[in-house]
Amino acid sequence: MLVYSRVELNEVLALAMFFAFILLVFTGFPVAWILAGLAVLITCIAIIVDIDLGLFTGVDWLYTSITVDRVWNVMENWVMVALPMFIFMGLLLDRSGIASELMTSFAKLFRRVNGGLAISVTLIGVLLAATTGIIGASVVLLALLGLPVMLRQGYAPMLASGTVCAVGTLGILIPPSIMLVLMADRMAMPVGDLFLGAVFPGLLLGSLYILYIVVLGWIKPDFAPKLPGEESFDFKELQRLILAILPPAALILGVLGSIFFGIATPTEAAGVGAFGALLLALWKRKLDLPVFKEVLTETTKTTAFIFAILIGATAFSLVLRGLGGDELIERTLLNLPFGPTGVVITILFCTFLLGFFLDWIELTLIILPLVSPVVVALGFDPIWFTVLFAVCLQTSFLTPPVGFAIFYLKGSAPPDLQATTIYKGVSPFIVLQLIGLGLIFYFASLVTWLPAQAY
């Protein structure tokens, strides 16, 4: 008969809980139910162990009842109020028609450049990222606007699909980002600091995408041909481009500028953004009762989905910490023979691998709070690490089998575009994201400079 000490038994239960979660994700069950269900199941096992073996693990119903207080604290957090308003702003802008105007103007601006259409899609994606922050909306919108045009103009399907997928994921990083709002809540740090720190990394990734498209268009013109015709970009076209850019630029300035200059809190700025998106939709005459109802319904569904996972993750994390899972992870990481830098690289590498199987919400709510104390204990800037973690999570949208950007594109792309083509198309962009991650890792000022200047 095996005899375990209390510490050994807790470690066994903690590891079983963690790996059971990863395996159960593949069952297709809602993640919120998996997280909460495991918390209840492991608590029951811990109580049985206490009764049969006389080893009190530290986890019982009295301990897990703290979940109610934890959830209440989350619901009381005013920062989380920004989530539904940012979601509402993004969905409403998605239906305002701004992106189609930008597509027309940018396409004419870059018509004589190899890869000009792909560059246009990238620039539109950056602007959408700074206004919507909703991955599904961005990918579907870019797929409907840019993908058919690129395919008709002779673009390689791999490049066209890869560009749409990769650019669409920028919304999760470039502020205002709902991922950064959740990370700030989990890390107990100001959202404004994370927003400031993520500006340059987000623009860096967008620049790497454009550089790749330009170089590929120069090396292989057949992959990214110029647009036919000899029309020049005249003053009227420039005026139309400026007029198309001004509305989203004004909204970005209103939301991010009010945060950066200390005029408004992120929650107040989210309200400004939601109201601004409402005015833009009215101005573009795209807002009617059915559209407004649809946006409100989608906002409610998305918010409920996030908060359901948040409640499940709160229960899961509480039980895992009660079993000493956080101490086990911290002890394991600190005992690695790689030094402080090697520990951070190991965390990012494991996060990248977990991104193949887990969504960014689970990684943000479960993994980030477990590893961040280790990074802070090693003397690293928490803002720098959190942004690094966010950039690493961005790859999870492109990596199979749970690459949600790929699913969004496949659902809105022409039927003859194969999934294998999309997988091949996103591969170079995953490499570009990892290059960007390396640059941010070695040049920490890309993250830390702007927050330092602001404060």
Buried (B, 14 or more C-beta within 10 A) or exposed (E): EEEBEBBEBBBEBBEBBBEBBEEBBEEEEBBBEBBBBBBBBBBEBBBEBBEEEEBEBBBBEEBBEEBEEBBEEBEEBEBBBBBBBBBBBBBBBBBBBBBBBBBBBBBBBBBBBBBBBBBBBBBBBBBBBBBBBBBBBBBBBBBBBBBEBBBEBBBBBBBBBBBBBBBBBBBBBBBBBBBBBBBBBBBEBBBBBBBBBBBBBBBBBBBBBBEBBBEBBEEBEEBBBBBEEEEEBEEEBEEBBEEBBEBBBEBBEBBBBBBBEEEBBBBBBBBBBBBBBBBBBEEBEBBEEEBBEEBBEBBEEBBEBBBBBBBBBBBBBBBBBBBBBBBBBBEEBEEBEEEBEEBBBBBBEBBBEBBEBBBBBBBBBBBBBBBBBBBEEBEBBBBBBBBBBBBBBBBBBBBEEBBBBBBBBBEBBEEEBEBEBBBBBBBBBBEBBBBBBEBBBEEBEBBBBBBEEBE
